[in-house]
Amino acid sequence: MKGGMKKFQVALVVVLACVSMWGCGEDTTFKWEGRSASRVVSLVDDSLVLLYNCRSYSVCHEGVGPLGYDECNGGCENYGLFLANYRKKQPIYWGDTSNLVIAFMRGFYRDSTVIFLKDNYREFGFWKIGEQPKSAKKLKWNSPCSGYDGYNFTRFRPWINGSVLLIGAKGCGYAVLDTSTGNVNELLMDGEYAWLKECTDVTYLDGKEVCLRAVYEDGRYGVWVYENGIKTDSLVWENAKWSIVSEDNVKIIGGKLFLIEHPTRLLDGKSNPLNGWTVNIINPLNPVTPMIRMDKIYSLFVDSMGSEIKYDVDDLYVVKGR
């Protein structure tokens, strides 16, 4: 938090929302809850991570409708962004909060900046480390693209000339967001971009269009990397019990880093010692060393010795850097 005035401003916004939704009166109550558990927005490098949380609230109206039931609704305000070390728990390097109601697009990281959506996913903005978030423009969806399709389907990735690549938007497989205008146009999967059809995840890195492709052949699983349509590297493990070819099993988690979910069993039925999500580097293509895992809900890390690294509510606070 950044003081009493910020708390008052956030509370005022919520109370005004209460007026518009329910009509506030003697039977309406507003209550602040605690801050939420932290979640990963993006990895910055092989040791730093950007985490976020927010402060929950509830608004209850007594005796709603002909049957007189109580109706309660909740939400989250006062979003915070925090820079921390995910290899060794220590005081955070930087943190700040904002009154904006936002949704971070996980896995996007470029030039010390992450991207978020606001106003019910109708607008986008950027939040840079060391600064306050900056709201940009409304998203202008052009046919056949028609909108954001939720965390599980639409991914935001850095793209050419400062644009943003959207993978899995409603109505189109790939689209490009022009950050100067807010226009979102379909990226056709033909001609020079036909090779993207086989990609599991895509980004723009070091001046090149980079594709990660999950592979599973003859009991071996791994990842191939393509740059500007040409295969440049591969990382393969043997004896997988089942395929990992899915966008849920290989995903970019920020900058040069990606996650791979290893199969839990080997072909002989034994447990896979690499079971779970591990952090890997795109270029050069390798697991980070020492190895580090991340849990499926993006809340904690596990080092090569099995020790958990997790930042609780009290570990995250406003700090201007150290």
N, C-alpha and C positions, 0 to 999 in steps of 0.2 A: 504494500500500500504506500501511497505517497502523501498521507496526511488526511486530516479531517475533512478538508474542502473537497478532495477527490471522492471520499466516501459519500459526502452529502450529494454531490453531483450525480453519482451513479444511482443512489437511492431515489433521487428526484426523477430520473429518467424512468426507473421501474415503476414508481408510483403513478406517473403520467400514463404509462402503458396500462397500468391497472385500471385507470379511469376509462380508457378507451375500450378495454376488453370486458370489464365486469360492471363498472360503475362503483366507485369507492364510497363507502358509507360506514356506519357504525358496525356493520356486520362483516366488513372486509378487513382482513389482517395481512400485513406484509411482514415477512421475517427473513433476515439474512441467515444463511447457513454458512458452513465453513468453506474453505477453498478446496477445490477438487484435487484428486491425485494428479501428479504430473504425467504427461505423455510426451513422446518424442515428436518433434516437428521434422527435423532433418539432422543428419550428421554433417558436421563441418569438415572434419578430417579424421585421421585415425585415432584421435583421442578426445575431441571436443564434440559436444552435442547441443542442439537447441531444444529446450523443453518448454512446454506451456502448461498453464493451468488457469482456472477462473474461480470466481466466487459465486456459489449457488445461492438462490433465493426461492422463496415460495410465496404465493399470493392466494389466500383462501377467502371464499365468499360463502357465508352461511345461508342456508335455506334457499337454494337455487331451484327454480322450477316448481311445478304444481305439487311435487312430492316432498319438497323441502329438503333435498339432499344438500350436503356441503360439497362445494366444488373447489378443488385446489389445483393450481397450475404452478409450475416451476420453470426456472431457467438459470442462465449463467451470465454474469457481467464481470467487468473489471478483469479482462483477460491479461495475462502476464506472459512475457517471453524471457527466457533465462539461458545464459551460456554457461555450461558446466563441463567437467571432465568425466567421461564415462569409463575411463580405465582405473581411476583412483578417486574415491570420493573426497572432496575437499571444498572449501568455501567457493561459491560460484564466482565467475569472473565478471559477469554483468547481468543485470536484470531490470526490467521496467514493466509497468502496467499501463493499460489504456481503458478509456470508457467505451470504446467501440465494441459492439457485439459482432464477433467475427468467427470465421471457421478457417483454420489453417489448412493449406493444401500440402499434406505430408509428402516429403521426398523432394520438394523443390528447394534448391539452394544455388544462388548465383551472386557473386560479388557481395558476400556477407549479408545477403538479403533473402527473406522468405516471402511467399505470396499467400494472401488470404482472400476469402470472399466475405461479403457482408450484404445487408439489406435483402435477406432471404435469397442469397446467392445471385443477386442481380448486379452487384458491383464487385470490382476487384481492387486490391491495393497491395502495397509492399511494406514490409517492416525490416529495416536494416539494423544490424547490431550497433548499439550505441546511440540510436535515434528513436523517435516516436514513430508509430505507423503512419503511412501516408496513403490516403484514399486516392485512387486514380479515377477511373471512369466506369460508366455503366457497360456491362457486357452486351454487345449487339450481335445477336445470333443470326447468321444468314443461312438460308435454306441450302442443304437439307439439315444442317445442324440446328438443334432447337433448345439446348439447355444442358446444364450441369446435371449429372445423374448419380450423385452421391459418392461417398468415400470409396465404396467397393467397386465402382465402375469407372469413374473419371479421374485420371491422373494428370497432373500439371508438371511439365518438364521444361527446362531451359531449351531455347531453340535459336535459330539463325537471326542475326541482326537485332538482338535484344527482344525478339518475340518469344511467345510461350507456346509450346506444343501441348495440345489437349488430346489425351488418348482415352477413348471410350465415352465421348460426349453423346448426348441423345441425338439420334438421327445420323451420326457419322462416326466412323471408326477413328479417324485422325482429323484434327482441326488445328488451325494456327490462330492464336490471339495476337493481334497487332496492339501492343501496349500503348501506342501513341493515339489510337483512335477508339479502342475497345471493340473493334470489329473482329468477329470470329468466323473464319471461312474454312470450309472443308479442304483438307489436304488429300488430293486424289492419289490413290494407290496404283498409279500406272506410270509409264514412262520412267523418268529418273528416280521415282520413289517406289517403284514396284517391289523393290527388294525389302521394303519395310513390312510387307505382309507377313513374313515369317518371324518377325521380332516379338520377343516377350516384353521387352521394355526398351525405350528409346530416349536419347538425350542429345544435347549438343555440348561437346567437351573439347577444349583445346583446339578450337577451329574446325572440328570434324563432326559429322553426323554419326553418332555411335549407337549401335544396336546390340542388345543382349538377347541371345536366343538360348532358351533352355533346351537341352537335348537328352535323349534316352535311346541308346542303341546297344543291343546285345548285352543287356544287363549292366551297362555302364551309364552313368548320368553325369551331367555337368553343364557348362555354359560355353557357348561360342561368342566371340566378339567380332562385329563387323564395323569397319570405318568407311564411310562413304560408299557402302555397298560391297566392300571387299573384306573377306574373312582375314583377320589379322592375328587372332590368338584363340586359345582354348584352354579350359580348365576342367579336367575330367576325373571322376572318382569311379571305382569299380564296384561290382556286386550289389547293385541297388535292387531291392525287393520290388519296387514299383517306380513308375515314371514320375518325373518332377515337371513335366511339360505343362506348365500352367502359369498364368500371370500372377497367381497367388504365391507361387513358390520361388520366383526370381523377381525381385523388384528393386529399382534404384531408390536409395534412401537419402540421397543428397550428394551433390557434387560428383566426386569420383568413386563413391562408395555404393555398394548394393548388398542386398540380403539374399541368401539362398537357404531354402528350407530343405535340409537333408532328410531322406527317408529314415524312418525309425528302425527298419529291419534290413539286414543284408540277405542275399540270396539263400544262404544256409540257415536263415531263420534267427540268427543271433542279432542282438541289439547293435545298431550302428553307433560307434563311439562319437560320431559327428552329429548325432541326432539333435534336431532343433535348427533355429535360424543362426547362421554365422555371418559376420561382417566381412566383406571382401572388397578389394580394390579393383576398379575397372582397368586402369592403366598405370603401371604394369599389372596384368591380370593375375591376382594372387589373393589368398586369404590374408587379412591383416595379421601381423605377428607382434606379440603373442596373440593367439586366437581369442576372439571374444564373441559371445552369443548375445542375442537380444530376445526377450520374450514376445509372445504373439500379440500382446495388447500394448506393446510399445511403452512399457513402464519401467523396466529394469534391464540391467546387463549382467552377464555372468562371465567372469574372467577364466583364464585357462586353468586356474586352480580350483574352480568351482565356487568362488566367492561372489556374492551378489553386490552389485553397485546400484543403489537406488536413492533418489532424492525425494524425501518426504516434504510435506507442506511447509514445515518449519525451516527447511533447508533453502527455500526459494523466497527471495525478497528483493526489493529494489536496491540496486547497487550500480554506481556509475562506472565501475571498472576498477581493476587492480593490477 
